[in-house]
Amino acid sequence: MQKFVDVEYDHKPNDIEIYKSGVDVITKCVETQKEDEQSGTMRTVWICDVERYSLLEYIYVQQSKYDAINTQLTQTQVGLTEVYEMLLSTSSQ
């Protein structure tokens, strides 16, 4: 993964851009006004931080996020089952 800081765009970029060779993920983006040096007029630009991944790297990142969420979901389900069993045991007494 490569990290680029303060990349300037003349249009608001998408949060994720997918290319043949990789994926760009915008991690921070701020809209600002900048003076055009040639015309002297003000124009809107977006200053962004970008993380660039190869396609394989991005797949691994997404897989690890999926695995983490799946683990959290399983733990939540187990916790809810335990609470449900406690409720059943107290209501039968």
Stockholm file with secondary structure:
# STOCKHOLM 1.0

chainA/1-93         MQKFVDVEYDHKPNDIEIYKSGVDVITKCVETQKEDEQSGTMRTVWICDVERYSLLEYIYVQQSKYDAINTQLTQTQVGLTEVYEMLLSTSSQ
#=GR chainA/1-93 SS CEEEEEEEESSCCCSEEECSSEEEEEEEEEEEEEECTTTCCEEEEEEEEEEEEEHHHHHHHHHHHHHHHHHHHHHHHHHHHHHHHHHHHHHCC
#=GC SS_cons        CEEEEEEEESSCCCSEEECSSEEEEEEEEEEEEEECTTTCCEEEEEEEEEEEEEHHHHHHHHHHHHHHHHHHHHHHHHHHHHHHHHHHHHHCC
//
